Amino acid sequence: MSQATEPTNLGRPRVCSIADALELVGERWSLLVVRELGFGVRRFTDIQVNTGAPRETLAQRLRKLEEAGVVERRRYSEKPPRDEYLLTPAGEGLLPVLAGLREWGERHATPRVRTGE
Protein backbone atom coordinates (compact mmCIF):
# COMPACT_ATOMS: atom_id res chain seq x y z
CA MET A 1 0.00 0.00 0.00
CA SER A 2 1.80 3.04 -1.19
CA GLN A 3 0.37 6.37 -2.12
CA ALA A 4 2.21 6.16 -5.44
CA THR A 5 0.14 3.14 -6.51
CA GLU A 6 -3.17 4.19 -4.92
CA PRO A 7 -4.54 7.42 -6.43
CA THR A 8 -6.69 9.71 -4.35
CA ASN A 9 -10.43 9.53 -4.97
CA LEU A 10 -11.33 13.17 -4.98
CA GLY A 11 -14.66 13.65 -3.23
CA ARG A 12 -15.47 9.95 -2.85
CA PRO A 13 -14.53 7.16 -0.44
CA ARG A 14 -11.76 4.98 -1.78
CA VAL A 15 -12.85 1.61 -3.18
CA CYS A 16 -10.83 -0.83 -1.12
CA SER A 17 -10.80 -4.54 -0.37
CA ILE A 18 -9.53 -3.76 3.15
CA ALA A 19 -12.73 -1.81 3.82
CA ASP A 20 -14.77 -4.66 2.34
CA ALA A 21 -13.04 -7.21 4.60
CA LEU A 22 -13.52 -5.01 7.67
CA GLU A 23 -17.23 -4.80 6.86
CA LEU A 24 -17.41 -8.60 7.27
CA VAL A 25 -14.99 -9.32 10.13
CA GLY A 26 -13.66 -6.02 11.39
CA GLU A 27 -14.89 -5.93 14.92
CA ARG A 28 -13.74 -7.54 18.15
CA TRP A 29 -16.24 -10.35 18.61
CA SER A 30 -16.08 -11.62 15.02
CA LEU A 31 -12.30 -11.87 15.11
CA LEU A 32 -12.36 -13.55 18.51
CA VAL A 33 -14.88 -16.10 17.20
CA VAL A 34 -12.54 -16.89 14.31
CA ARG A 35 -9.67 -17.19 16.81
CA GLU A 36 -11.60 -19.73 18.88
CA LEU A 37 -12.67 -21.75 15.86
CA GLY A 38 -9.04 -21.76 14.74
CA PHE A 39 -8.15 -23.26 18.12
CA GLY A 40 -10.74 -25.99 17.53
CA VAL A 41 -13.42 -24.63 19.88
CA ARG A 42 -16.71 -25.38 18.13
CA ARG A 43 -19.62 -25.07 20.54
CA PHE A 44 -21.50 -21.87 21.31
CA THR A 45 -21.09 -21.98 25.09
CA ASP A 46 -17.36 -22.67 24.85
CA ILE A 47 -16.89 -19.85 22.34
CA GLN A 48 -18.86 -17.54 24.64
CA VAL A 49 -16.78 -18.42 27.69
CA ASN A 50 -13.46 -18.07 25.85
CA THR A 51 -14.32 -14.74 24.22
CA GLY A 52 -16.41 -13.16 26.97
CA ALA A 53 -18.97 -12.10 24.36
CA PRO A 54 -22.51 -11.41 25.51
CA ARG A 55 -24.84 -14.23 24.39
CA GLU A 56 -26.96 -12.17 21.99
CA THR A 57 -23.90 -10.45 20.50
CA LEU A 58 -22.23 -13.81 19.90
CA ALA A 59 -25.36 -15.21 18.26
CA GLN A 60 -25.51 -12.18 15.94
CA ARG A 61 -21.82 -12.44 15.02
CA LEU A 62 -22.06 -16.15 14.30
CA ARG A 63 -25.07 -15.52 12.01
CA LYS A 64 -23.23 -12.73 10.22
CA LEU A 65 -20.10 -14.87 9.78
CA GLU A 66 -22.22 -17.75 8.50
CA GLU A 67 -24.00 -15.50 5.99
CA ALA A 68 -20.61 -14.18 4.83
CA GLY A 69 -19.32 -17.71 4.24
CA VAL A 70 -16.64 -17.49 6.94
CA VAL A 71 -18.27 -19.99 9.32
CA GLU A 72 -20.31 -23.13 8.74
CA ARG A 73 -22.92 -24.32 11.23
CA ARG A 74 -23.33 -28.08 11.64
CA ARG A 75 -25.94 -29.97 13.69
CA TYR A 76 -24.35 -32.37 16.16
CA SER A 77 -27.45 -33.31 18.20
CA GLU A 78 -31.09 -33.65 17.19
CA LYS A 79 -32.52 -34.03 20.71
CA PRO A 80 -32.08 -31.42 21.91
CA PRO A 81 -31.16 -29.65 18.68
CA ARG A 82 -27.60 -28.35 19.01
CA ASP A 83 -25.14 -26.96 16.50
CA GLU A 84 -21.40 -26.52 16.32
CA TYR A 85 -19.42 -24.09 14.22
CA LEU A 86 -16.49 -24.65 11.89
CA LEU A 87 -14.34 -22.39 9.75
CA THR A 88 -14.89 -22.56 6.01
CA PRO A 89 -11.89 -22.19 3.69
CA ALA A 90 -12.58 -18.43 3.75
CA GLY A 91 -12.46 -18.49 7.55
CA GLU A 92 -9.26 -20.52 7.56
CA GLY A 93 -7.79 -17.85 5.29
CA LEU A 94 -8.16 -15.40 8.18
CA LEU A 95 -5.89 -17.39 10.50
CA PRO A 96 -2.62 -15.94 9.12
CA VAL A 97 -4.17 -12.47 9.45
CA LEU A 98 -4.95 -13.17 13.11
CA ALA A 99 -1.43 -14.50 13.65
CA GLY A 100 -0.06 -11.25 12.26
CA LEU A 101 -2.43 -9.23 14.41
CA ARG A 102 -1.36 -11.23 17.49
CA GLU A 103 2.30 -10.58 16.69
CA TRP A 104 1.64 -6.87 16.23
CA GLY A 105 -0.35 -6.78 19.49
CA GLU A 106 2.46 -8.50 21.39
CA ARG A 107 4.88 -5.86 20.15
CA HIS A 108 2.78 -2.74 20.30
CA ALA A 109 -0.45 -3.20 22.27
CA THR A 110 0.19 -5.62 25.11
CA PRO A 111 1.28 -3.94 28.33
CA ARG A 112 4.82 -5.01 29.21
CA VAL A 113 4.17 -5.00 32.95
CA ARG A 114 0.87 -6.18 34.42
CA THR A 115 -0.05 -5.43 38.00
CA GLY A 116 -2.68 -7.03 40.17
CA GLU A 117 -2.52 -10.44 38.52
N, C-alpha and C positions, 0 to 999 in steps of 0.2 A: 504494500500500500504506500505508494508515494504520490505526492501531489503532481509530479511530472506526468504520471500515467493516468491520473484520475482528474479530468477537467471539472471545473466548478459548474454546477447547475445554477445559473443565475435566476433567482426568483422561484426556484422549485426545490423540493427535497431531493436529495441524491438517490437514484435508484441503486440499491445495494443489497447483495445477498447476505451481508452481515445483519442488516436490519431485518430482512426476511427471516433469518434463523432466529434472531432474538424475539421476533413476534411469536414463534412457536415454543421456544425453550428458554427464553431469556429472563426468567425470574427464579428466585431462590428455591421454591418448593419443587418446581419441575426439574431443575438440575439435581437436587438432592434425591428425587425419586430415581432418576437415571443412575446416580451414584449407587444407590441401594440395589437396584436391579443388576448393575454391573458386578456387585459383590455377591450376587446370587440370592438376595432376599426377594421373595416373590409374593408374599401374602400381605394383604392390606394392613393388618394390625402390626405386623413386624416392620413394615415400611413406616407406618405412623410413629411407632416407638423410636425407631432409629433416626428419623428426621425431625421429630417434634412438631410435625405439621398438625394443625387442627383438622379434625375428621372431615368436615365439609370441604375445607380447602383441598385436602388430599384427594377426596373423591372428584372434585372439579378438575384438578390437575391431571389425574389419571385419565379422565374422560377426554380432556383436551389432547393429551399425548397419544391416546388411542386413535382419536379422529385424525391426528396429524401423521399417523403411521409410524410413530416412534416406539410405541408400546403395543403389545398384543395381550388381550385378556383371554384366559383359558379356564374353563370350568374344571375343577378338580373334585367337586362333590355335588351330587344331585340332592341329597337329603341330609342336612339342609343345603340349599344351593350356595355354593361358595366358588369364588374365582381366584386365580392367581395371575400374576402379571409377568411378562417376559419382554425383553428388548427385541425389537425387530432388527434387521440389518441396518436400518437407518439409525435406530437407537444405539446399536453397537458402534456405529461410526462416530458417536459423540464421546466414547470413552477416551480416545486420545486427547480430545479437547478438554475433558475434565482433568486428565492427568496433567496437562499443561497448566490449567487453572490452579490445580493443587500446588504445583511447583512454584508458580508465581506467588500464590498466597503464602507459602512457606517462606519465601524470600522477602515479600513486601507487606503482607497483611497480618501475619500471625505475630502477636506480641512475643518478644524474646524472653521476657520474664513475666511469669504469672504468679500472682499472690493470692492467698486464700484458698489454694487447692490442696 
